Amino acid sequence: MTRSGLPVVLAILFVDVAGEGLVYPITPSFLQALGGGTVQEAARLYGWSLALYAALTLFFAPLWGMLSDRFGRRPILLLSMAGAALGNLLTALAPGLELYFLGRIVAGATSANLVVINAYLIDISPPEQRARNFGLMGAILGIGFVIGPAMGGLVGGWGLRAPFWMVAGFSAFTFALALTLLPESLRAENRRQKLHWLEANPFGALAALSRYPLLRWLAWTVLLNHLAANMLVAVWVPYVAYRYGFGPAENGLTLAAFGLMTALGQGLVVPWLVPKLGERRAIVLGLTVSTLSLVFYGLASAPWVLFAVLMVAPLGAVDEPALQALISRNARPDEQGAVQGALATISSLMGIVGPIGGTYLFSLFSGPKAVAELPGAPFFAGALCVALGLGIAHLALGRFSSPTESVK
């Protein structure tokens, strides 16, 4: 299988990530303009919008993963790009909140394509190159995380609807690109012959993991890792604003630094380090560094300490691609989409639970009404989660030595 589809798939991923980041800076103001309410009311609507988007990703990711196992990756990716273009077009045209939320429903339901992108990369990558290609994906995610919000702030100056128009246009462009240049990656002999609709719901999808002993254990590591990551992302801006008095400019600088170091870690560290260490040792190293990084984020008494940790934290980036590569080795070719759908279910659940838990801990341990002054509490809780995931991974990797062991 050739790798000719890799640049197109990475372009799709970049447009997805940068597109969502592009609308973040203006969405609260846009909602206030549509609803005519106060800033606080717009913030609540924004929260509902994010929750709705996460919930749609949660429920649709397993469906798209299963359908891609049956009908191929290409048609599902085309559908996702068409949905993104239509959803953002509806939002750009929205005269009121009703059409805005309809647009977000359409975009959210079809945005759950990371599972299919993961499966596509598995299809076209030899086992020894999967960690590297997943690292490349992580680099694209980091770059999109930097460029998207920065562009959104600039484009929003042209009008609050302009970012949605731009994302719709980018999605339409990648649709045309994929329609003409993207080959199908899933061979006919590797396609699922029968659809199991129980696995098309987010919890039934987890059944795909239950058939593989190692995957059942590593799923808990993935869950705890994503829980910690979502807690970190949710409290990052309020934490640095509260602890160091940062304003919007400084917040943007730290977010850009965070995204840039993530991109460097995934794009440079992972391709170099994972082949040298092997997937199992890379998982242990990455989770160890991530645990320590979270502890030092929570302890950072001055901004320079925070940035110093950011310089070392990319070493922790090796865990996710190595986990993905190891998990893909343990799944049959006709179940790669279903397994990726199950992992996306875990990620989406933690995308809901993590921000709620992290912001609750931050509010509980900071400010005049704090039960105890410990603003780094969410980071310490995240470190505990990752350390627990490390323990589970260590036990599982020691117990299941065969990379192909599964329950028939």
C-alpha positions as semicolon CSV with decimal commas, in nm:
position;residue;x (nm);y (nm);z (nm)
1;M;0,000;0,000;0,000
2;T;0,145;0,336;-0,099
3;R;0,166;0,640;0,120
4;S;0,036;0,871;-0,155
5;G;-0,272;0,958;0,049
6;L;-0,076;1,073;0,354
7;P;-0,038;1,443;0,256
8;V;-0,409;1,471;0,174
9;V;-0,515;1,310;0,502
10;L;-0,283;1,541;0,696
11;A;-0,431;1,839;0,509
12;I;-0,779;1,724;0,615
13;L;-0,661;1,695;0,976
14;F;-0,503;2,040;0,971
15;V;-0,817;2,204;0,833
16;D;-1,027;2,031;1,100
17;V;-0,807;2,141;1,389
18;A;-0,720;2,490;1,265
19;G;-1,082;2,545;1,160
20;E;-1,216;2,480;1,507
21;G;-0,945;2,696;1,659
22;L;-1,019;2,968;1,407
23;V;-1,376;3,019;1,534
24;Y;-1,292;3,000;1,907
25;P;-1,187;3,365;1,958
26;I;-1,505;3,513;1,810
27;T;-1,776;3,262;1,902
28;P;-1,874;3,416;2,240
29;S;-1,914;3,760;2,079
30;F;-2,101;3,607;1,785
31;L;-2,342;3,431;2,020
32;Q;-2,396;3,755;2,211
33;A;-2,474;3,933;1,884
34;L;-2,719;3,661;1,777
35;G;-2,891;3,631;2,115
36;G;-2,874;3,993;2,222
37;G;-2,792;3,896;2,580
38;T;-2,521;3,978;2,828
39;V;-2,163;3,855;2,823
40;Q;-2,249;3,602;3,095
41;E;-2,545;3,466;2,896
42;A;-2,325;3,438;2,587
43;A;-2,065;3,249;2,790
44;R;-2,328;2,998;2,900
45;L;-2,441;2,953;2,541
46;Y;-2,080;2,901;2,442
47;G;-2,049;2,629;2,704
48;W;-2,358;2,455;2,569
49;S;-2,217;2,484;2,218
50;L;-1,890;2,317;2,320
51;A;-2,073;2,045;2,514
52;L;-2,304;1,977;2,219
53;Y;-2,009;1,948;1,982
54;A;-1,827;1,708;2,218
55;A;-2,140;1,497;2,266
56;L;-2,196;1,465;1,891
57;T;-1,835;1,358;1,846
58;L;-1,883;1,103;2,122
59;F;-2,189;0,946;1,962
60;F;-2,086;0,958;1,596
61;A;-1,719;0,855;1,611
62;P;-1,795;0,482;1,661
63;L;-2,049;0,491;1,377
64;W;-1,804;0,645;1,131
65;G;-1,531;0,405;1,241
66;M;-1,753;0,100;1,187
67;L;-1,884;0,226;0,851
68;S;-1,529;0,293;0,734
69;D;-1,441;-0,071;0,813
70;R;-1,727;-0,181;0,589
71;F;-1,730;0,072;0,302
72;G;-1,378;0,215;0,310
73;R;-1,213;0,524;0,456
74;R;-1,244;0,755;0,156
75;P;-1,625;0,791;0,139
76;I;-1,650;0,860;0,512
77;L;-1,378;1,125;0,494
78;L;-1,555;1,288;0,200
79;L;-1,879;1,290;0,398
80;S;-1,705;1,452;0,697
81;M;-1,560;1,734;0,487
82;A;-1,892;1,798;0,314
83;G;-2,060;1,812;0,656
84;A;-1,799;2,055;0,791
85;A;-1,847;2,285;0,491
86;L;-2,226;2,274;0,520
87;G;-2,231;2,316;0,898
88;N;-2,005;2,621;0,894
89;L;-2,197;2,766;0,600
90;L;-2,523;2,740;0,797
91;T;-2,356;2,907;1,096
92;A;-2,216;3,187;0,880
93;L;-2,566;3,254;0,743
94;A;-2,746;3,218;1,079
95;P;-2,986;3,505;1,152
96;G;-3,046;3,370;1,503
97;L;-2,948;3,106;1,753
98;E;-3,163;2,830;1,599
99;L;-2,969;2,813;1,271
100;Y;-2,641;2,860;1,456
101;F;-2,702;2,548;1,665
102;L;-2,826;2,356;1,361
103;G;-2,498;2,438;1,189
104;R;-2,300;2,320;1,491
105;I;-2,503;1,997;1,499
106;V;-2,423;1,925;1,133
107;A;-2,054;2,013;1,175
108;G;-2,024;1,825;1,505
109;A;-2,189;1,506;1,379
110;T;-1,956;1,487;1,079
111;S;-1,646;1,613;1,260
112;A;-1,586;1,281;1,435
113;N;-1,345;1,182;1,157
114;L;-1,024;1,151;1,360
115;V;-1,110;0,785;1,408
116;V;-1,119;0,739;1,028
117;I;-0,798;0,938;0,981
118;N;-0,628;0,715;1,240
119;A;-0,756;0,404;1,060
120;Y;-0,636;0,543;0,725
121;L;-0,287;0,596;0,863
122;I;-0,285;0,241;1,001
123;D;-0,389;0,108;0,659
124;I;-0,106;0,280;0,472
125;S;0,169;0,247;0,733
126;P;0,385;-0,060;0,793
127;P;0,382;-0,151;1,164
128;E;0,731;-0,014;1,220
129;Q;0,630;0,329;1,079
130;R;0,300;0,375;1,264
131;A;0,441;0,549;1,569
132;R;0,624;0,794;1,341
133;N;0,311;0,870;1,140
134;F;0,101;0,912;1,454
135;G;0,370;1,149;1,575
136;L;0,335;1,342;1,250
137;M;-0,037;1,365;1,320
138;G;0,040;1,504;1,663
139;A;0,265;1,765;1,504
140;I;-0,017;1,873;1,272
141;L;-0,251;1,895;1,571
142;G;-0,002;2,116;1,753
143;I;0,051;2,344;1,452
144;G;-0,324;2,375;1,401
145;F;-0,364;2,458;1,769
146;V;-0,120;2,750;1,723
147;I;-0,232;2,881;1,383
148;G;-0,611;2,845;1,420
149;P;-0,675;3,081;1,714
150;A;-0,416;3,329;1,585
151;M;-0,590;3,345;1,247
152;G;-0,931;3,364;1,412
153;G;-0,834;3,675;1,605
154;L;-0,720;3,844;1,283
155;V;-1,005;3,729;1,057
156;G;-1,260;3,820;1,323
157;G;-1,162;4,181;1,267
158;W;-1,328;4,158;0,926
159;G;-1,658;4,061;1,088
160;L;-1,787;3,800;1,331
161;R;-1,914;3,578;1,048
162;A;-1,588;3,586;0,851
163;P;-1,416;3,295;1,036
164;F;-1,712;3,063;0,968
165;W;-1,705;3,156;0,599
166;M;-1,331;3,085;0,591
167;V;-1,366;2,743;0,759
168;A;-1,648;2,651;0,520
169;G;-1,424;2,745;0,228
170;F;-1,127;2,548;0,361
171;S;-1,348;2,242;0,415
172;A;-1,484;2,268;0,062
173;F;-1,126;2,290;-0,068
174;T;-1,015;1,975;0,117
175;F;-1,329;1,798;-0,009
176;A;-1,225;1,876;-0,367
177;L;-0,867;1,778;-0,289
178;A;-0,973;1,440;-0,147
179;L;-1,223;1,379;-0,426
180;T;-0,949;1,411;-0,686
181;L;-0,632;1,293;-0,508
182;L;-0,719;1,068;-0,213
183;P;-0,695;0,693;-0,286
184;E;-0,886;0,436;-0,087
185;S;-0,662;0,275;0,174
186;L;-0,868;-0,024;0,289
187;R;-0,834;-0,326;0,066
188;A;-1,145;-0,525;-0,017
189;E;-1,016;-0,837;0,159
190;N;-0,967;-0,641;0,482
191;R;-1,318;-0,495;0,492
192;R;-1,576;-0,595;0,746
193;Q;-1,838;-0,818;0,588
194;K;-2,116;-0,751;0,836
195;L;-2,213;-0,444;1,037
196;H;-2,268;-0,490;1,410
197;W;-2,497;-0,204;1,504
198;L;-2,442;-0,259;1,877
199;E;-2,089;-0,125;1,820
200;A;-2,224;0,187;1,648
201;N;-2,311;0,348;1,982
202;P;-2,036;0,491;2,201
203;F;-2,058;0,225;2,470
204;G;-2,121;-0,070;2,243
205;A;-1,809;0,034;2,051
206;L;-1,604;-0,056;2,356
207;A;-1,691;-0,419;2,282
208;A;-1,428;-0,402;2,007
209;L;-1,165;-0,357;2,278
210;S;-1,299;-0,637;2,497
211;R;-1,191;-0,898;2,243
212;Y;-0,823;-0,814;2,300
213;P;-0,680;-0,863;2,651
214;L;-0,396;-0,612;2,616
215;L;-0,627;-0,349;2,467
216;R;-0,870;-0,382;2,758
217;W;-0,590;-0,281;2,993
218;L;-0,434;-0,012;2,775
219;A;-0,776;0,148;2,727
220;W;-0,762;0,248;3,094
221;T;-0,423;0,410;3,037
222;V;-0,564;0,601;2,739
223;L;-0,865;0,709;2,947
224;L;-0,656;0,840;3,238
225;N;-0,411;1,011;3,003
226;H;-0,691;1,192;2,818
227;L;-0,860;1,285;3,145
228;A;-0,539;1,456;3,263
229;A;-0,483;1,626;2,926
230;N;-0,836;1,769;2,917
231;M;-0,806;1,894;3,273
232;L;-0,481;2,070;3,179
233;V;-0,627;2,237;2,868
234;A;-0,940;2,353;3,052
235;V;-0,760;2,523;3,341
236;W;-0,449;2,649;3,163
237;V;-0,572;3,004;3,088
238;P;-0,749;3,065;3,422
239;Y;-0,449;2,918;3,606
240;V;-0,185;3,142;3,447
241;A;-0,418;3,443;3,470
242;Y;-0,482;3,383;3,840
243;R;-0,133;3,284;3,946
244;Y;0,078;3,521;3,735
245;G;-0,170;3,797;3,646
246;F;-0,144;3,721;3,274
247;G;-0,369;3,909;3,032
248;P;-0,489;3,808;2,684
249;A;-0,150;3,869;2,520
250;E;0,039;3,657;2,771
251;N;-0,231;3,389;2,761
252;G;-0,195;3,374;2,385
253;L;0,182;3,347;2,419
254;T;0,161;3,052;2,657
255;L;-0,098;2,877;2,437
256;A;0,120;2,932;2,131
257;A;0,425;2,801;2,319
258;F;0,224;2,500;2,438
259;G;0,108;2,420;2,084
260;L;0,450;2,480;1,934
261;M;0,629;2,254;2,181
262;T;0,363;1,986;2,128
263;A;0,420;2,007;1,753
264;L;0,798;1,985;1,795
265;G;0,764;1,693;2,032
266;Q;0,537;1,498;1,801
267;G;0,713;1,596;1,480
268;L;1,078;1,570;1,588
269;V;1,108;1,378;1,914
270;V;0,866;1,094;1,834
271;P;1,012;0,989;1,494
272;W;1,363;0,989;1,642
273;L;1,303;0,843;1,987
274;V;1,033;0,577;1,946
275;P;1,230;0,360;1,700
276;K;1,529;0,372;1,935
277;L;1,334;0,281;2,247
278;G;1,060;0,061;2,105
279;E;0,692;0,120;2,165
280;R;0,675;-0,030;2,515
281;R;0,966;0,164;2,663
282;A;0,847;0,479;2,485
283;I;0,508;0,445;2,656
284;V;0,672;0,417;2,998
285;L;0,905;0,713;2,931
286;G;0,627;0,933;2,795
287;L;0,390;0,869;3,084
288;T;0,669;0,925;3,337
289;V;0,765;1,260;3,184
290;S;0,399;1,363;3,159
291;T;0,345;1,286;3,528
292;L;0,645;1,493;3,634
293;S;0,553;1,778;3,398
294;L;0,206;1,808;3,549
295;V;0,352;1,814;3,900
296;F;0,592;2,095;3,808
297;Y;0,318;2,292;3,628
298;G;0,124;2,287;3,954
299;L;0,431;2,389;4,157
300;A;0,553;2,663;3,919
301;S;0,581;2,972;4,140
302;A;0,699;3,199;3,857
303;P;0,636;3,218;3,480
304;W;0,996;3,120;3,397
305;V;0,943;2,788;3,576
306;L;0,633;2,725;3,363
307;F;0,824;2,792;3,042
308;A;1,115;2,579;3,162
309;V;0,877;2,285;3,208
310;L;0,736;2,352;2,860
311;M;1,086;2,296;2,720
312;V;1,106;1,946;2,871
313;A;0,741;1,836;2,846
314;P;0,761;1,736;2,474
315;L;0,944;1,420;2,580
316;G;0,610;1,311;2,722
317;A;0,465;1,329;2,371
318;V;0,609;0,988;2,286
319;D;0,343;0,802;2,485
320;E;0,037;0,868;2,268
321;P;0,183;0,766;1,927
322;A;0,351;0,463;2,085
323;L;0,022;0,362;2,249
324;Q;-0,162;0,405;1,919
325;A;0,096;0,200;1,731
326;L;0,094;-0,079;1,989
327;I;-0,285;-0,089;2,002
328;S;-0,307;-0,102;1,622
329;R;-0,073;-0,403;1,621
330;N;-0,317;-0,592;1,841
331;A;-0,630;-0,535;1,632
332;R;-0,732;-0,726;1,321
333;P;-0,729;-0,533;0,990
334;D;-1,110;-0,548;0,964
335;E;-1,152;-0,401;1,313
336;Q;-0,908;-0,109;1,301
337;G;-1,188;0,143;1,249
338;A;-1,398;-0,005;1,529
339;V;-1,102;-0,002;1,769
340;Q;-1,020;0,357;1,677
341;G;-1,389;0,439;1,729
342;A;-1,372;0,293;2,078
343;L;-1,063;0,499;2,157
344;A;-1,238;0,808;2,020
345;T;-1,530;0,728;2,252
346;I;-1,292;0,729;2,548
347;S;-1,133;1,054;2,430
348;S;-1,471;1,224;2,382
349;L;-1,596;1,115;2,724
350;M;-1,286;1,260;2,884
351;G;-1,338;1,573;2,675
352;I;-1,659;1,623;2,872
353;V;-1,547;1,497;3,214
354;G;-1,197;1,652;3,215
355;P;-1,292;2,020;3,175
356;I;-1,572;1,991;3,432
357;G;-1,348;1,817;3,686
358;G;-1,048;2,040;3,622
359;T;-1,235;2,371;3,648
360;Y;-1,420;2,246;3,958
361;L;-1,091;2,166;4,132
362;F;-0,948;2,501;4,027
363;S;-1,246;2,691;4,170
364;L;-1,238;2,478;4,486
365;F;-0,870;2,547;4,558
366;S;-0,827;2,908;4,447
367;G;-0,978;3,246;4,529
368;P;-1,124;3,396;4,846
369;K;-1,366;3,105;4,898
370;A;-1,106;2,833;4,850
371;V;-1,111;2,545;5,095
372;A;-0,730;2,569;5,076
373;E;-0,511;2,783;4,852
374;L;-0,373;2,533;4,600
375;P;-0,441;2,656;4,243
376;G;-0,224;2,379;4,101
377;A;-0,469;2,114;4,231
378;P;-0,597;2,021;3,880
379;F;-0,240;1,955;3,766
380;F;-0,167;1,741;4,070
381;A;-0,488;1,546;4,008
382;G;-0,385;1,502;3,645
383;A;-0,042;1,379;3,752
384;L;-0,209;1,122;3,975
385;C;-0,423;1,004;3,682
386;V;-0,123;0,968;3,449
387;A;0,080;0,789;3,718
388;L;-0,207;0,543;3,766
389;G;-0,221;0,493;3,389
390;L;0,153;0,430;3,391
391;G;0,111;0,161;3,656
392;I;-0,166;-0,007;3,456
393;A;0,040;0,004;3,136
394;H;0,345;-0,139;3,313
395;L;0,143;-0,431;3,448
396;A;-0,031;-0,493;3,115
397;L;0,286;-0,477;2,907
398;G;0,453;-0,720;3,144
399;R;0,160;-0,961;3,139
400;F;0,088;-0,968;2,764
401;S;0,414;-1,015;2,579
402;S;0,274;-1,114;2,241
403;P;0,185;-0,821;2,014
404;T;-0,087;-1,025;1,847
405;E;-0,252;-1,196;2,143
406;S;-0,631;-1,175;2,126
407;V;-0,942;-1,361;2,225
408;K;-1,106;-1,535;1,937
